[in-house]
């Protein structure tokens, strides 16, 4: 009986942590689809304008590639040490 309660508490804690970590991401994506220039969730109409601007940013691809190279180097160094 005690093992079942402990397992239920562990699952409840796991689900709570997942919701706690993913909720800001869900809200941010929702707000990014809003046609308004202020922070509000879309109501009936969505806008892709932020994602359209993302494709037109100068140097974005170079920055992403540099970040990936740095991450790969840091990972390799940490695996060696």
N, C-alpha and C positions, 0 to 999 in steps of 0.2 A: 504494500500500500504506500509506504513512504517513498519507494523508488518511483512509483507512478506519479506522485505529486512532484518529486524533484525533476522528473523528465518533463512534465507539463510546464513547470516554472522555467526550465532551461529553454524550451521551445518558445514560450512567451517572451523571454528575454531576447532570444535570437530575432524573432519577428519584430520586436520593438526596436532593436538596434538597426535592423535593415530599413525599417520605415524612417527612423530618425536620420539615417545617413542619406537616403534617397529622396526624401521630401523636398529639400531645398533644390535639388536638381530638377525635379518635376515642376516646381513653381517657376524656376528660372526659364525653363523651356516654354512653359505656358505663357509667361510674360513676354518672352521674345517673339511670340507669334501674334501679339496684340498690334493692331494698326495704330494705336495711340503712341504718342511720344513720351508719355508718362508711364509709370509702373502700374499697370492694371491688367487683369486677365482678360483675354478676348471674350467678347459676348456676341456670338453669332457671326462674326467676320474675323478671318485670320489674315495675317500679312506676312509675306516672306522677305520684306525689305532688308532686315538685318542680315539674312543669309545671302541675299543678292549682293549686298555691300561687301560681305566677307570674300566673295570671289574676285572682287575688283581691288582688293588691298594690295598695294605695291610691297613687295618683299615678304609677303606672308609665306609663300612656299619655301623661300630660302630660310626663313626663321624656323619653320617647322622642321626642315631637314637638319638644321644645325642643332636644334633641341634633341632630335632623335639620335644624332651622332654623339652628343654629350651624354645622353642617357645610356647608349650602348657602351661608351668608354667607361662610364662610372660603374656600370654593371660588370664589365670585364675586370676592372680593377678590384672591385669588391669580391669577385669570385676567386681571384688570385690570392688576395690577402685572407 
